Amino acid sequence: MAHQTNVSSDLIWELCRPNNAYLVKRKGGGGAQFSKDPLNLTNKHSRKYAGFVNSKAVGVLPAEKGGVTLITKKTKHQNRPAANRHEVTFAGNKSGPKVYKGIVNYTAKQNYRADLRQEAVARASAIRESSRPKQDTPEKKVRGAKAKKAAAVAES
């Protein structure tokens, strides 16, 4: 039997929507609102993605050496913040498709929200891409006979 809280998540959202610790308001850009919640996959301030409100939430964070950590919220310990998270780390030496398949399989087997799977994979992909070292851009090569002749004249 799943543990129930005394307050509905809709009521929590309505109370916390205008002001909470994760809310980031921007004056520019039409007054856009973002979220710093670690269980928010898209960083949008909305009921769908708010991890602190939903009983089942998923988050993806960077781990060491290019890895990815998948955080899921347990439904059993909703009133105990220290015990309501489960973390799974995927090492950076694994290939991208294996990591993404691992995220999808874990969330599917645990019956987590299917609507968040694509966002979780996209966030993991972005984290892995950002942790890769940037390559130097190669020097531009002179192409064509006229360009080579002009470069030779400019050098001498």
Phi, psi and omega per residue, in radians:
M1 nan 2.264 -3.141
A2 -1.350 2.519 -3.137
H3 -1.354 2.338 -3.122
Q4 -1.829 2.510 3.013
T5 -1.580 2.862 -3.103
N6 -1.403 -0.323 -3.065
V7 -2.078 2.399 -3.142
S8 -1.261 2.686 -3.137
S9 -1.213 -0.477 3.080
D10 -1.142 -0.706 3.114
L11 -1.170 -0.725 3.099
I12 -1.046 -0.744 3.138
W13 -1.117 -0.774 -3.127
E14 -1.115 -0.586 3.124
L15 -1.342 -0.647 -3.054
C16 -1.659 -0.135 -3.059
R17 -1.059 -0.839 -3.091
P18 -1.266 -0.448 -3.100
N19 -2.620 2.144 2.964
N20 -2.727 2.986 -3.033
A21 -1.184 -0.408 -3.089
Y22 -1.603 -0.175 -3.033
L23 -1.293 2.323 3.068
V24 -2.178 2.015 -3.122
K25 -1.792 2.410 3.100
R26 -2.042 2.322 3.111
K27 -1.332 -0.657 3.102
G28 -1.406 2.926 3.106
G29 1.247 0.539 3.096
G30 1.344 0.361 3.120
G31 1.273 0.697 -3.107
A32 -1.109 2.569 3.118
Q33 -2.132 2.305 -3.123
F34 -2.155 3.012 -3.121
S35 -2.279 2.447 3.074
K36 -1.759 0.207 -3.110
D37 -1.074 2.228 3.134
P38 -1.171 -0.301 3.103
L39 -1.722 0.321 3.099
N40 -1.894 1.999 -3.021
L41 -1.338 -0.505 -3.062
T42 -1.886 -0.084 -3.094
N43 1.069 0.390 3.034
K44 -1.608 2.441 3.103
H45 -1.479 1.533 3.136
S46 -2.552 2.800 -3.099
R47 -1.101 -0.651 -3.085
K48 -1.099 -0.717 -3.027
Y49 -1.730 -0.066 -3.101
A50 -1.212 1.935 -3.093
G51 -1.315 -0.538 -3.115
F52 -1.291 -0.269 -3.133
V53 -1.644 -0.794 -3.038
N54 -1.289 2.500 3.136
S55 -1.266 -0.536 3.058
K56 -2.055 1.976 -3.116
A57 -2.344 2.706 -3.112
V58 -2.251 2.441 3.072
G59 -2.406 2.621 3.111
V60 -2.237 2.179 -3.124
L61 -2.221 2.722 3.095
P62 -1.248 2.544 3.057
A63 -2.038 3.118 -3.096
E64 -1.272 2.663 3.099
K65 1.016 0.702 3.058
G66 1.371 0.199 3.141
G67 -1.472 3.101 -3.112
V68 -2.328 2.391 3.088
T69 -1.926 2.195 3.084
L70 -1.696 2.149 3.133
I71 -1.955 2.245 3.058
T72 -2.134 2.634 -3.115
K73 -1.704 2.238 3.127
K74 -1.421 2.494 3.114
T75 -1.492 -0.307 -3.051
K76 -1.255 -0.683 -3.058
H77 -1.997 1.056 -3.079
Q78 -1.206 -0.536 -3.106
N79 -1.623 0.103 3.119
R80 -2.118 1.604 -3.034
P81 -1.028 -0.538 -3.115
A82 -1.281 -0.410 -3.046
A83 -1.936 0.071 -3.029
N84 -1.745 0.276 3.121
R85 -2.150 2.542 3.047
H86 -2.223 2.281 -3.090
E87 -2.039 2.386 3.047
V88 -2.224 2.215 -3.117
T89 -1.874 2.278 3.050
F90 -1.821 2.165 -3.048
A91 -1.162 2.696 -3.134
G92 -1.270 -0.304 -3.121
N93 -1.452 -0.130 3.069
K94 -1.324 2.655 3.114
S95 -1.268 2.741 -3.107
G96 -0.991 -0.880 -3.132
P97 -1.054 -0.579 3.097
K98 -1.168 -0.690 3.113
V99 -1.145 -0.801 -3.103
Y100 -1.136 -0.704 3.109
K101 -1.158 -0.647 3.090
G102 -1.093 -0.713 3.106
I103 -1.127 -0.810 -3.127
V104 -1.112 -0.792 -3.124
N105 -1.116 -0.739 -3.117
Y106 -1.120 -0.817 -3.120
T107 -1.188 -0.577 3.129
A108 -1.246 -0.733 -3.126
K109 -1.202 -0.529 3.132
Q110 -1.535 0.086 -3.141
N111 1.028 0.720 3.052
Y112 -1.467 2.959 -3.001
R113 -1.070 2.145 -3.118
A114 -1.212 -0.430 -3.123
D115 -1.259 -0.233 -3.135
L116 -1.729 -0.078 -3.068
R117 -1.133 -0.782 -3.114
Q118 -1.127 -0.698 3.107
E119 -1.161 -0.637 3.125
A120 -1.142 -0.733 3.116
V121 -1.175 -0.700 3.124
A122 -1.115 -0.697 3.134
R123 -1.197 -0.717 3.101
A124 -1.090 -0.698 3.114
S125 -1.111 -0.752 3.136
A126 -1.152 -0.666 3.120
I127 -1.155 -0.769 3.127
R128 -1.134 -0.684 3.132
E129 -1.140 -0.687 -3.112
S130 -1.290 -0.386 -3.126
S131 -1.528 -0.167 3.100
R132 -1.257 2.471 3.106
P133 -1.207 2.471 -3.126
K134 -1.385 2.406 3.112
Q135 -1.556 2.583 3.083
D136 -1.222 2.507 3.094
T137 -1.343 2.327 -3.118
P138 -1.224 2.746 3.109
E139 -1.167 2.560 3.119
K140 -1.263 2.280 3.125
K141 -1.602 2.522 3.105
V142 -1.378 2.228 -3.083
R143 -2.081 2.417 3.097
G144 1.671 2.638 -3.079
A145 -1.171 -0.741 -3.118
K146 -1.157 -0.697 -3.130
A147 -1.174 -0.698 3.116
K148 -1.136 -0.681 3.111
K149 -1.162 -0.696 3.127
A150 -1.201 -0.636 3.121
A151 -1.202 -0.644 3.122
A152 -1.172 -0.647 3.126
V153 -1.206 -0.677 -3.110
A154 -1.205 -0.567 -3.134
E155 -1.280 -0.574 -3.075
S156 -1.614 nan nan
